[in-house]
Amino acid sequence: MSKKTKAFLYNLLGFTLFYVVTYFTVMSFGVLQGLWIAFASFITSTLLAPKFQVVKSNEGDKLFMKWVFVKGLREIN
């Protein structure tokens, strides 16, 4: 599996996890109704989910992660 595919899957998994958790939390405890629940979950997930990106270097492709809760960039093997 290529590093670009891993980055895509990690981004998808991270976003989906945050989306589902925030969706049910807002639906259960929030005052929003209808499409606003999905919209609020989307915005929250976009801001909180970790971002993965592949960078080409002299040593080959490297996978990096950036996240709000972690300072700086982290290299993922």
N, CA, C and O atoms as a GROMACS GRO file, in nm:
protein
  308
    1MET      N    1   0.085  -0.116   0.000
    1MET     CA    2   0.000   0.000   0.000
    1MET      C    3   0.090   0.124   0.000
    1MET      O    4   0.184   0.133   0.079
    2SER      N    5   0.062   0.218  -0.088
    2SER     CA    6   0.146   0.337  -0.098
    2SER      C    7   0.118   0.433   0.018
    2SER      O    8   0.016   0.424   0.086
    3LYS      N    9   0.212   0.523   0.039
    3LYS     CA   10   0.197   0.618   0.149
    3LYS      C   11   0.083   0.717   0.123
    3LYS      O   12   0.020   0.764   0.216
    4LYS      N   13   0.057   0.748  -0.004
    4LYS     CA   14  -0.055   0.837  -0.037
    4LYS      C   15  -0.188   0.771   0.000
    4LYS      O   16  -0.279   0.837   0.050
    5THR      N   17  -0.198   0.642  -0.025
    5THR     CA   18  -0.319   0.569   0.010
    5THR      C   19  -0.335   0.563   0.162
    5THR      O   20  -0.446   0.579   0.213
    6LYS      N   21  -0.224   0.540   0.234
    6LYS     CA   22  -0.230   0.539   0.380
    6LYS      C   23  -0.274   0.675   0.433
    6LYS      O   24  -0.355   0.682   0.525
    7ALA      N   25  -0.220   0.783   0.376
    7ALA     CA   26  -0.258   0.917   0.420
    7ALA      C   27  -0.407   0.940   0.398
    7ALA      O   28  -0.475   0.995   0.484
    8PHE      N   29  -0.458   0.899   0.282
    8PHE     CA   30  -0.601   0.915   0.255
    8PHE      C   31  -0.686   0.836   0.354
    8PHE      O   32  -0.784   0.889   0.407
    9LEU      N   33  -0.649   0.712   0.379
    9LEU     CA   34  -0.726   0.628   0.471
    9LEU      C   35  -0.719   0.680   0.614
    9LEU      O   36  -0.819   0.678   0.686
   10TYR      N   37  -0.601   0.728   0.657
   10TYR     CA   38  -0.589   0.785   0.791
   10TYR      C   39  -0.674   0.912   0.804
   10TYR      O   40  -0.739   0.932   0.906
   11ASN      N   41  -0.673   0.997   0.701
   11ASN     CA   42  -0.757   1.117   0.703
   11ASN      C   43  -0.904   1.080   0.710
   11ASN      O   44  -0.980   1.140   0.786
   12LEU      N   45  -0.945   0.983   0.631
   12LEU     CA   46  -1.084   0.939   0.629
   12LEU      C   47  -1.124   0.879   0.763
   12LEU      O   48  -1.232   0.911   0.815
   13LEU      N   49  -1.040   0.795   0.819
   13LEU     CA   50  -1.069   0.732   0.947
   13LEU      C   51  -1.076   0.834   1.060
   13LEU      O   52  -1.167   0.829   1.143
   14GLY      N   53  -0.981   0.927   1.063
   14GLY     CA   54  -0.981   1.030   1.167
   14GLY      C   55  -1.102   1.120   1.160
   14GLY      O   56  -1.165   1.149   1.262
   15PHE      N   57  -1.137   1.164   1.038
   15PHE     CA   58  -1.253   1.249   1.022
   15PHE      C   59  -1.380   1.175   1.060
   15PHE      O   60  -1.466   1.229   1.129
   16THR      N   61  -1.393   1.050   1.013
   16THR     CA   62  -1.514   0.972   1.041
   16THR      C   63  -1.532   0.949   1.190
   16THR      O   64  -1.643   0.959   1.242
   17LEU      N   65  -1.425   0.917   1.259
   17LEU     CA   66  -1.432   0.894   1.403
   17LEU      C   67  -1.481   1.019   1.476
   17LEU      O   68  -1.573   1.011   1.557
   18PHE      N   69  -1.421   1.134   1.446
   18PHE     CA   70  -1.463   1.257   1.511
   18PHE      C   71  -1.605   1.295   1.470
   18PHE      O   72  -1.681   1.346   1.552
   19TYR      N   73  -1.641   1.271   1.344
   19TYR     CA   74  -1.775   1.306   1.298
   19TYR      C   75  -1.883   1.227   1.372
   19TYR      O   76  -1.981   1.284   1.419
   20VAL      N   77  -1.865   1.097   1.382
   20VAL     CA   78  -1.965   1.012   1.447
   20VAL      C   79  -1.979   1.050   1.594
   20VAL      O   80  -2.090   1.061   1.645
   21VAL      N   81  -1.867   1.070   1.662
   21VAL     CA   82  -1.872   1.106   1.804
   21VAL      C   83  -1.941   1.240   1.824
   21VAL      O   84  -2.028   1.253   1.910
   22THR      N   85  -1.903   1.340   1.745
   22THR     CA   86  -1.965   1.472   1.763
   22THR      C   87  -2.111   1.472   1.718
   22THR      O   88  -2.193   1.544   1.775
   23TYR      N   89  -2.144   1.393   1.616
   23TYR     CA   90  -2.283   1.387   1.569
   23TYR      C   91  -2.375   1.336   1.679
   23TYR      O   92  -2.478   1.398   1.708
   24PHE      N   93  -2.337   1.224   1.740
   24PHE     CA   94  -2.423   1.168   1.845
   24PHE      C   95  -2.421   1.254   1.972
   24PHE      O   96  -2.521   1.260   2.044
   25THR      N   97  -2.309   1.319   2.000
   25THR     CA   98  -2.304   1.408   2.116
   25THR      C   99  -2.394   1.529   2.096
   25THR      O  100  -2.471   1.564   2.186
   26VAL      N  101  -2.386   1.592   1.979
   26VAL     CA  102  -2.472   1.708   1.952
   26VAL      C  103  -2.618   1.666   1.945
   26VAL      O  104  -2.705   1.739   1.992
   27MET      N  105  -2.645   1.550   1.888
   27MET     CA  106  -2.782   1.503   1.877
   27MET      C  107  -2.841   1.474   2.016
   27MET      O  108  -2.959   1.501   2.040
   28SER      N  109  -2.760   1.421   2.105
   28SER     CA  110  -2.810   1.385   2.238
   28SER      C  111  -2.820   1.504   2.332
   28SER      O  112  -2.920   1.518   2.403
   29PHE      N  113  -2.718   1.590   2.333
   29PHE     CA  114  -2.711   1.695   2.434
   29PHE      C  115  -2.732   1.836   2.378
   29PHE      O  116  -2.747   1.930   2.456
   30GLY      N  117  -2.733   1.851   2.248
   30GLY     CA  118  -2.744   1.984   2.188
   30GLY      C  119  -2.888   2.025   2.165
   30GLY      O  120  -2.981   1.945   2.180
   31VAL      N  121  -2.904   2.150   2.129
   31VAL     CA  122  -3.036   2.204   2.101
   31VAL      C  123  -3.060   2.216   1.950
   31VAL      O  124  -3.166   2.263   1.907
   32LEU      N  125  -2.964   2.173   1.870
   32LEU     CA  126  -2.977   2.182   1.725
   32LEU      C  127  -3.069   2.072   1.673
   32LEU      O  128  -3.082   1.966   1.734
   33GLN      N  129  -3.131   2.099   1.559
   33GLN     CA  130  -3.221   2.001   1.499
   33GLN      C  131  -3.193   1.990   1.350
   33GLN      O  132  -3.144   2.083   1.286
   34GLY      N  133  -3.226   1.875   1.296
   34GLY     CA  134  -3.220   1.853   1.153
   34GLY      C  135  -3.080   1.859   1.095
   34GLY      O  136  -2.987   1.800   1.148
   35LEU      N  137  -3.068   1.932   0.986
   35LEU     CA  138  -2.942   1.940   0.912
   35LEU      C  139  -2.834   2.015   0.990
   35LEU      O  140  -2.716   1.998   0.961
   36TRP      N  141  -2.872   2.096   1.087
   36TRP     CA  142  -2.774   2.171   1.166
   36TRP      C  143  -2.686   2.079   1.250
   36TRP      O  144  -2.572   2.113   1.280
   37ILE      N  145  -2.738   1.964   1.288
   37ILE     CA  146  -2.657   1.867   1.364
   37ILE      C  147  -2.542   1.818   1.277
   37ILE      O  148  -2.427   1.813   1.321
   38ALA      N  149  -2.574   1.782   1.154
   38ALA     CA  150  -2.470   1.734   1.062
   38ALA      C  151  -2.371   1.844   1.029
   38ALA      O  152  -2.250   1.819   1.020
   39PHE      N  153  -2.420   1.966   1.011
   39PHE     CA  154  -2.332   2.078   0.979
   39PHE      C  155  -2.236   2.108   1.095
   39PHE      O  156  -2.117   2.129   1.072
   40ALA      N  157  -2.287   2.110   1.217
   40ALA     CA  158  -2.202   2.135   1.334
   40ALA      C  159  -2.099   2.023   1.352
   40ALA      O  160  -1.985   2.050   1.389
   41SER      N  161  -2.140   1.900   1.327
   41SER     CA  162  -2.047   1.786   1.338
   41SER      C  163  -1.939   1.794   1.232
   41SER      O  164  -1.823   1.762   1.258
   42PHE      N  165  -1.977   1.837   1.111
   42PHE     CA  166  -1.880   1.851   1.003
   42PHE      C  167  -1.774   1.956   1.036
   42PHE      O  168  -1.654   1.932   1.020
   43ILE      N  169  -1.817   2.071   1.083
   43ILE     CA  170  -1.723   2.179   1.117
   43ILE      C  171  -1.632   2.136   1.231
   43ILE      O  172  -1.510   2.157   1.225
   44THR      N  173  -1.688   2.077   1.334
   44THR     CA  174  -1.608   2.032   1.448
   44THR      C  175  -1.507   1.926   1.407
   44THR      O  176  -1.392   1.930   1.450
   45SER      N  177  -1.548   1.832   1.326
   45SER     CA  178  -1.460   1.725   1.282
   45SER      C  179  -1.349   1.778   1.192
   45SER      O  180  -1.235   1.732   1.200
   46THR      N  181  -1.381   1.873   1.108
   46THR     CA  182  -1.280   1.932   1.021
   46THR      C  183  -1.172   2.001   1.102
   46THR      O  184  -1.054   1.995   1.067
   47LEU      N  185  -1.210   2.066   1.210
   47LEU     CA  186  -1.113   2.138   1.292
   47LEU      C  187  -1.034   2.046   1.385
   47LEU      O  188  -0.916   2.072   1.410
   48LEU      N  189  -1.096   1.940   1.436
   48LEU     CA  190  -1.031   1.858   1.539
   48LEU      C  191  -0.958   1.734   1.485
   48LEU      O  192  -0.867   1.684   1.552
   49ALA      N  193  -0.995   1.684   1.369
   49ALA     CA  194  -0.935   1.561   1.318
   49ALA      C  195  -0.790   1.585   1.276
   49ALA      O  196  -0.757   1.692   1.225
   50PRO      N  197  -0.703   1.486   1.297
   50PRO     CA  198  -0.564   1.500   1.253
   50PRO      C  199  -0.555   1.501   1.100
   50PRO      O  200  -0.635   1.438   1.031
   51LYS      N  201  -0.454   1.573   1.050
   51LYS     CA  202  -0.432   1.581   0.906
   51LYS      C  203  -0.304   1.504   0.872
   51LYS      O  204  -0.201   1.522   0.937
   52PHE      N  205  -0.312   1.419   0.771
   52PHE     CA  206  -0.197   1.341   0.726
   52PHE      C  207  -0.160   1.384   0.585
   52PHE      O  208  -0.247   1.411   0.503
   53GLN      N  209  -0.028   1.392   0.558
   53GLN     CA  210   0.017   1.435   0.428
   53GLN      C  211   0.148   1.365   0.393
   53GLN      O  212   0.231   1.340   0.480
   54VAL      N  213   0.164   1.333   0.264
   54VAL     CA  214   0.286   1.271   0.215
   54VAL      C  215   0.374   1.379   0.154
   54VAL      O  216   0.327   1.461   0.075
   55VAL      N  217   0.503   1.378   0.193
   55VAL     CA  218   0.599   1.475   0.141
   55VAL      C  219   0.712   1.397   0.075
   55VAL      O  220   0.765   1.301   0.132
   56LYS      N  221   0.748   1.440  -0.045
   56LYS     CA  222   0.861   1.376  -0.114
   56LYS      C  223   0.990   1.440  -0.068
   56LYS      O  224   1.002   1.563  -0.060
   57SER      N  225   1.088   1.356  -0.036
   57SER     CA  226   1.219   1.404   0.007
   57SER      C  227   1.327   1.326  -0.068
   57SER      O  228   1.297   1.240  -0.150
   58ASN      N  229   1.452   1.357  -0.038
   58ASN     CA  230   1.563   1.286  -0.101
   58ASN      C  231   1.566   1.139  -0.062
   58ASN      O  232   1.614   1.055  -0.139
   59GLU      N  233   1.515   1.107   0.055
   59GLU     CA  234   1.516   0.970   0.106
   59GLU      C  235   1.392   0.892   0.065
   59GLU      O  236   1.380   0.774   0.099
   60GLY      N  237   1.301   0.955  -0.007
   60GLY     CA  238   1.176   0.889  -0.046
   60GLY      C  239   1.056   0.960   0.013
   60GLY      O  240   1.069   1.068   0.071
   61ASP      N  241   0.940   0.901  -0.003
   61ASP     CA  242   0.817   0.960   0.050
   61ASP      C  243   0.812   0.944   0.202
   61ASP      O  244   0.846   0.840   0.257
   62LYS      N  245   0.768   1.052   0.268
   62LYS     CA  246   0.751   1.048   0.413
   62LYS      C  247   0.609   1.091   0.446
   62LYS      O  248   0.553   1.180   0.382
   63LEU      N  249   0.552   1.024   0.546
   63LEU     CA  250   0.416   1.052   0.590
   63LEU      C  251   0.421   1.134   0.719
   63LEU      O  252   0.483   1.092   0.817
   64PHE      N  253   0.356   1.251   0.718
   64PHE     CA  254   0.355   1.339   0.833
   64PHE      C  255   0.213   1.358   0.884
   64PHE      O  256   0.116   1.349   0.808
   65MET      N  257   0.202   1.386   1.015
   65MET     CA  258   0.074   1.412   1.078
   65MET      C  259   0.080   1.547   1.148
   65MET      O  260   0.178   1.579   1.215
   66LYS      N  261  -0.027   1.626   1.132
   66LYS     CA  262  -0.042   1.750   1.205
   66LYS      C  263  -0.176   1.744   1.277
   66LYS      O  264  -0.277   1.705   1.220
   67TRP      N  265  -0.174   1.783   1.405
   67TRP     CA  266  -0.295   1.773   1.485
   67TRP      C  267  -0.300   1.890   1.582
   67TRP      O  268  -0.196   1.938   1.626
   68VAL      N  269  -0.417   1.934   1.616
   68VAL     CA  270  -0.436   2.047   1.706
   68VAL      C  271  -0.379   2.016   1.844
   68VAL      O  272  -0.325   2.105   1.910
   69PHE      N  273  -0.390   1.893   1.887
   69PHE     CA  274  -0.350   1.855   2.022
   69PHE      C  275  -0.202   1.815   2.034
   69PHE      O  276  -0.155   1.785   2.144
   70VAL      N  277  -0.130   1.815   1.922
   70VAL     CA  278   0.012   1.779   1.922
   70VAL      C  279   0.089   1.897   1.862
   70VAL      O  280   0.053   1.947   1.755
   71LYS      N  281   0.192   1.940   1.930
   71LYS     CA  282   0.270   2.054   1.883
   71LYS      C  283   0.363   2.011   1.768
   71LYS      O  284   0.435   1.912   1.782
   72GLY      N  285   0.360   2.083   1.658
   72GLY     CA  286   0.448   2.056   1.546
   72GLY      C  287   0.400   1.941   1.459
   72GLY      O  288   0.286   1.895   1.470
   73LEU      N  289   0.489   1.895   1.372
   73LEU     CA  290   0.462   1.784   1.284
   73LEU      C  291   0.524   1.656   1.340
   73LEU      O  292   0.628   1.660   1.406
   74ARG      N  293   0.461   1.545   1.313
   74ARG     CA  294   0.515   1.415   1.353
   74ARG      C  295   0.528   1.328   1.230
   74ARG      O  296   0.437   1.319   1.148
   75GLU      N  297   0.642   1.263   1.219
   75GLU     CA  298   0.662   1.170   1.108
   75GLU      C  299   0.604   1.034   1.146
   75GLU      O  300   0.630   0.983   1.255
   76ILE      N  301   0.526   0.977   1.055
   76ILE     CA  302   0.464   0.847   1.074
   76ILE      C  303   0.534   0.749   0.982
   76ILE      O  304   0.558   0.780   0.865
   77ASN      N  305   0.567   0.633   1.032
   77ASN     CA  306   0.637   0.532   0.947
   77ASN      C  307   0.541   0.456   0.863
   77ASN      O  308   0.582   0.368   0.787
   0.00000   0.00000   0.00000
